Amino acid sequence: MTSIHVNRSISRLGLLLLVFLGAGCDQKVATVNYSQVGACDAGPHKAYVFFEIGEINNVPPSQNFDFIAARVSLDEGLDPRAPWPYYWRLSTEMMVSEDKTVPSHVLVPHGTAKSLQQFMVFQRVTGDPDGSKEANQTAYLLGYVRRDEDPPVLMVKSNAAQTSWRDTNLCSDITAPRQSCMGCHQGAPATGNTMGAVQQAPAATTPLAPAAAQ
């Protein structure tokens, strides 16, 4: 009898899991398309990693999406002394012009999409003293910490198959400050799956530092 009870419990758990997954598949998500552009040196064992945010698509959801740049995160290579992994707009403005920096807020009404072609720069630590060398051999993934009022959010990397970038130790060599980089950073041979890698943001809101709670 104990064995039957356990098996029934497992079956019920499996059924509930299938129902939950099915409900999740029906959720209408907002997608933020981005690409990794490259990296340059930020000092010994440090690199500035450039990303371009392309289209924010909020067509499927039934609620507006207020994309907040400070909620974009990059966990890999975080400086252990840094208080959080999130985006600092000021550092990007120093690397590219203000008009090419992703705005603090981008409101995308439901049923619409917006194309930005603007940039975000993260400073990251590396094991190699030559920061750009390591960073340009590292495929980074961005995440997004959504708020309760946001639709589900997917960060979709358009050049997910790319694993290496031209080594640009000088930040002035990065294409980002001069022109939009969507498609122009594909110089390195890409291998593997050509589909964009998808990283789903956490379902619940994660506490942020005061600078991100905008």
C-alpha positions in Angstrom: 0.0 0.0 0.0 2.8 2.4 0.8 4.3 1.8 -2.6 1.0 2.5 -4.3 0.6 5.7 -2.3 4.0 6.9 -3.2 3.5 6.1 -6.9 0.2 8.0 -6.9 1.8 11.0 -5.2 4.5 11.0 -7.8 1.9 10.8 -10.6 0.0 13.7 -9.1 3.2 15.7 -8.8 4.1 15.0 -12.4 0.6 16.0 -13.5 0.8 19.3 -11.6 4.2 19.9 -13.1 2.8 19.4 -16.6 -0.1 21.7 -15.9 2.3 24.3 -14.6 4.6 24.0 -17.6 1.6 24.2 -19.9 0.4 27.4 -18.3 3.9 28.8 -18.6 4.0 28.0 -22.3 0.8 30.0 -22.7 2.4 33.1 -21.2 2.9 36.0 -23.6 6.4 37.3 -23.1 8.3 40.5 -24.1 11.6 39.8 -25.8 14.7 42.0 -25.6 17.0 41.3 -28.5 20.7 42.0 -27.9 24.1 41.2 -29.3 27.6 41.1 -27.9 29.8 43.5 -29.8 33.3 43.0 -28.3 35.5 44.1 -25.4 38.5 46.4 -24.7 40.9 46.8 -21.8 39.9 48.5 -18.6 43.2 48.0 -16.9 45.0 44.9 -15.7 42.6 41.9 -15.3 39.7 44.1 -16.4 37.7 44.6 -19.5 34.8 46.7 -20.8 32.3 44.5 -22.5 30.0 46.1 -25.1 26.5 45.0 -26.0 24.0 46.4 -28.4 20.3 46.3 -27.5 18.3 45.8 -30.7 14.5 45.4 -30.8 12.3 45.3 -27.7 9.2 43.3 -28.8 6.1 43.7 -26.6 3.6 42.6 -29.2 2.2 39.4 -27.5 1.7 40.7 -23.9 -1.5 42.5 -22.9 0.3 45.0 -20.6 2.9 47.7 -21.3 6.5 47.0 -20.7 8.7 49.7 -19.1 12.2 48.5 -19.9 14.6 49.8 -17.2 18.2 49.7 -18.2 19.4 49.4 -14.6 17.6 46.0 -14.3 19.8 44.4 -17.0 22.4 42.2 -15.3 25.6 40.4 -16.2 26.7 37.9 -13.5 29.8 36.4 -15.1 33.1 38.2 -14.4 31.6 40.4 -11.6 34.2 42.2 -9.6 33.9 40.7 -6.1 34.2 44.2 -4.6 31.2 45.4 -6.7 27.9 45.6 -4.8 25.7 44.3 -7.7 25.9 42.9 -11.2 23.6 45.5 -12.8 24.1 48.1 -15.5 25.6 51.5 -14.8 24.6 54.0 -17.5 27.3 56.5 -16.7 30.1 54.1 -17.6 28.5 53.6 -21.0 28.2 57.3 -21.7 31.9 57.6 -21.0 32.6 54.9 -23.7 30.0 55.9 -26.3 28.1 59.1 -27.0 25.0 59.8 -24.9 22.6 59.4 -27.9 24.0 55.9 -28.5 23.6 54.8 -24.9 20.4 52.8 -23.9 18.1 55.3 -22.1 17.3 54.7 -18.4 13.6 53.9 -19.3 12.1 52.7 -22.6 8.3 52.4 -22.5 7.0 49.8 -25.0 3.2 49.8 -25.1 1.6 46.3 -25.4 1.1 45.3 -29.0 4.1 47.3 -30.2 7.9 46.9 -30.6 10.7 49.4 -30.5 14.1 49.2 -32.2 16.9 50.8 -30.2 20.3 49.9 -31.7 21.9 51.5 -28.7 24.6 50.3 -26.4 25.4 49.0 -22.9 28.9 48.6 -21.5 29.8 46.5 -18.4 33.1 46.4 -16.7 34.2 42.9 -15.8 37.3 41.2 -14.2 39.3 38.6 -16.1 41.9 35.9 -15.1 44.2 37.1 -17.9 46.0 40.3 -17.2 45.1 41.2 -20.8 41.5 41.8 -20.1 40.3 42.3 -23.7 42.0 39.0 -24.8 40.0 36.9 -22.4 36.8 38.9 -22.7 36.8 38.6 -26.5 37.0 34.8 -26.1 34.0 34.8 -23.7 30.4 34.6 -24.7 28.4 36.6 -22.1 24.7 36.4 -21.4 22.6 39.2 -20.1 19.6 38.8 -17.7 16.7 41.0 -16.7 15.2 41.4 -13.3 11.5 42.1 -13.9 9.0 43.9 -11.7 5.7 42.4 -10.7 3.9 44.7 -13.1 6.0 43.7 -16.1 5.2 40.9 -18.5 7.4 37.9 -18.5 10.7 39.0 -20.1 13.2 37.0 -22.3 16.6 38.3 -23.1 17.4 36.9 -26.6 21.0 37.0 -27.8 21.0 37.3 -31.6 24.6 36.2 -32.0 24.5 33.4 -29.5 26.5 31.1 -31.8 29.5 33.4 -31.9 32.2 32.5 -29.4 35.0 34.9 -30.2 35.5 38.5 -31.3 38.3 40.4 -32.9 40.7 41.4 -30.1 40.3 45.2 -29.5 42.4 46.1 -26.5 41.9 49.8 -27.3 38.4 51.0 -26.6 38.6 53.4 -29.5 38.8 50.3 -31.8 35.3 49.2 -30.7 32.9 49.9 -33.5 30.1 50.8 -31.1 31.0 54.5 -30.7 31.0 55.1 -34.5 28.0 53.2 -35.9 25.4 50.6 -35.1 26.9 47.2 -34.7 23.9 44.9 -35.5 25.5 42.4 -37.9 28.9 44.2 -38.2 30.5 42.2 -35.4 30.2 38.8 -37.0 33.9 38.7 -38.2 34.7 35.7 -36.1 33.6 32.3 -37.5 30.5 31.1 -35.7 29.9 27.5 -34.8 27.1 25.5 -33.3 23.4 26.3 -33.2 22.4 29.4 -35.1 19.3 30.0 -33.1 19.5 32.8 -30.6 20.2 31.8 -27.0 17.3 32.6 -24.7 17.7 33.4 -21.1 14.5 33.9 -19.1 14.6 36.5 -16.4 13.7 35.5 -12.8 9.9 35.3 -12.2 10.1 37.2 -9.0 11.6 40.6 -8.3 15.1 40.5 -6.9 16.0 43.3 -4.4 18.1 45.9 -6.1 20.5 48.6 -5.0 18.8 52.0 -4.7 20.2 53.1 -8.1 18.3 50.4 -9.9 14.9 50.9 -8.2 13.7 53.4 -10.8 
